[in-house]
Amino acid sequence: MPSFERDGVSLYYEEFGSGFPILLFAPGGMRSAIEFWAKSPFDPTAELARDFRVIAMDQRNAGKSRAPLSRSDGWHTYTQDHLALLDHLKIKQCHVMGGCIGGSYSLGIIQAAPDRISAAVLQQPIGLSPSNRELFFAMFDGWAQALKPSHPEIDDAGLREFRDRMYGGDFVFNVSREFVRTVTTPMLVLMGNDEYHPTPTSEDIARLAPRAILLRTWKTPDVVGQTVKRVREFLNEHTPKERS
């Protein structure tokens, strides 16, 4: 099992195919793990591996990845994991693709290291709506309570601080609209259409980011083949010609 160890954190990952690298951030909320890709409208570990070196990972304390819990954890903690994994694999630049929570992870790594991300695909990104904050809190609480017996290092108050840092903000929770206005990384946004993935969030990202494209219809069985083709074309179009 390929895993990367750092500072008490064990990150599990798998690789598929070859070529220019693309780092995947899976759907699944706090349980974001490789296995969720198989339940998506299309599985990029299979569909993109013919053109790219596809790197899929389990987020900390999801799937086969493990880490301590801290009251100071938040979006930045995950971004540090992502950059550390790229460093471990000696990848200087890559594409990213994120489903669900992975859209926010993608924007986070673009904010932290814009020169390392050549293009991004955001698949139905999460975001705040007038009615869904409690849904995100409940999702976090269910994940945290399952972990709590094996993590005596954190108490309920610490978990609430962690939860509020993750889901107490607005927009996509970890970056602001003001930041997205400055993003020059090419982005393809596959529009969301439910409570966790509000349509206005996808529309706002596409409207604000100077080089973002919104794909409104993409996941029904009659069009998903065209979507895969569009994603592959988009990533190939933005793959650097000179690779270091």
N, C-alpha and C positions, 0 to 999 in steps of 0.2 A: 504494500500500500504506500504510494508516494505521499509523504507528509513533510512539512517544513516546521522546524522547532525554533522558537525564539522566546526568551523571557517567560518561560512557563506556558507558552501558547503552542498548541499543535494544530496546524492548518492542513487539512486533507485536500488534495487536488488530484485531478486526472487530466491527461492530455490526449488529444485526438488529432489525427492528420498532421500536415506539415505546411510550412510556408510562413507568411507574415503572421505574427501572433495576435490573437484576440482573446481577451480575458472576459469570462462570463460571470455575471452576478445573478444567481438564480432567483426565481420567485419563491414565495413561501413565508414572507414576513420575517419574523425573528428566527424562523426555522429554515431560512434560505439554504438549500442544499442541492447538490447535483441531481438527485433523484426527481426533483420537481420539474426539471426540463422535459422529462418523458410525459408529463401530464399537460404540457403547454400545447397550444395549437400547432407548433412545430418545434422540433428539438434541434437546436443549433449544434449540439455535439455531433449529430449525424449529418445535418444539412450543410454545415459550413466546413466540415473537415476535409472536403475534397479540394478546397482552395486555401485553407488557413491552418495554422497551428492553433488549435482551439484548446484553451486552458479553462477548465471548469473547477470550481472550488466550493467546499462547504464553509459557510461563515462560522466564526467562533461560536462554540456551544450550539452548533447545529450539525446534523448528520454525524460525521466522524471527526469533526474538529472540536477541540477542547481548549478552554482558557479559564483563568480566574474571573470572577465577577467583582466589579468595583463601583462604588457610588460615583466615581468620576468618569465612568465609561460613557460613550456617546458616539455620534457619527464619526468623530475624529479618530476614535479607536479602530473602527473598521477601515477607514482610509489608511491608517498606518499599517494594518495587516496587508492591505492590497499592495501598497508600495513595497513592503518588505518581501512579499512573495515575488513581485517582479524583480527585485534586486537579487533574490535567491536564485531565480531562473536566468539571471543576467540578461534581462530584457530591457533595453533602453527605451523602446517606443512600441506601442501596441494600439489596436482598436479595443473598445470595450462594448459589451452588450449586456444590458440589465433588464430583467423582467420584474414588474411589481416593485418591491423595495429596491431592486437592482437599478432602477432608474435613478433613485436618490444616491445610491452608491456611485453610479457613473458620474453624476454631477459633482459629487464630493471629490472624486479623484481628479476630475478636470480642474476643479478649483485649486487643489493642492499641488498638482504637477501638470499644468497645461501642455508643456512641451513633450510630455511622454505619451499623450493620448492623441492619436491621429484622426479618429472618427469614433462616433458613438451611436448605438442603436438603443433607444429607450422603448421597451415594450410595456404598454399600459402602465405608465409610472404612477405611483401612489401620490396622493396629495390631500390637503385639508379641504373639506367642504363644510357648509353650515351645520351638517348633521352627523359627521362621522368621527369626531375626535374620540368619543367613548368606544367606538369599535376598535380603534388602534390601541387605546389603553387596555381594553379587554384582551386583545390579541397578545400584547406584551405580558400582561399579568398571567395568562395561561401558560405561556412559555416560561416565565420566571418561576412560577410555583412548581412546575415540573422539575426545575433545576435546583430549587432551594435546598432539598435534603442533602445534596452532594456539594453544596457551596456554603459552608458555615462562615466563610469570610465576609459575608454580606448579610445585613438585616433588612427588615421590611422598609425602613426609612431609606436605606441606601438604594434599594430596588426602585422606590418611587422617584428618587433623584435621577437615576439612570433612565427610567421611563419618561420622566418629564423632559429630560435632555433630548431624548429621541423623538417624542411625539407632542411636546408642548408648544412647538413653534407653529408656523403657518406655511403656506405654499407647498413645497415638497419636503418640508421639515428641516433639511440640513443646509440648504443654500437659499439665498433670497432672490426675489425677482430682479433686484438691482444687479446682482451678480450675473444672472442669466442673460441680461442685456449685453454684457461684455464678452460673452462666450463666442469665440470665433471658431471653435472646433465644429466641424460638420456633424450634424445630428439628424438622424432619421427617427421620428417619433411615431410609434404605432399606437394609435389613440385608445385610451381606456374608456369604459362606458358603464362602470358600476360604482358602488359605494366606496370601495377601497381605492379605486382607480378612476376618479371623476373625469368626465370629458373636459370640463373647463381647465383642469390642470394641464392636460396634453395640449389643449389649444393655447394656453398661456405660454408654455415653453416654446411652442412653434412660433408664436407671434413675437415673443421677446428676443429670442436668440437670432442673431443676424444670418446664420447659415443653417437653420433648422428647416426640415421638411416634415409636414404632417401627412401621415397615411391614415385616412379615416376608416376605411373598410379593409380589413386585413386578415381576420381570423376565422371566418366561416369556411366550411369545407370547400365551397365552390371557388374561393379566391386564395386560399392559403398557399397553393402552389405558386401563384403569381407573386405573393408576398415574399416567399423564400427567394425567388428570382430577383425581386427588387432589392432585398437586403443584401444578397450576394453582389449584385451590380454596384450598389452604393458603397460597400466596403472595398471592392476592387478599385472603384474609381478613386477612392481616397487613400489607397495604400501607397506609401512613399516609393518612388521609383528607385531611389538609392537607399539601400538598407545597411545599417551599421551593424 
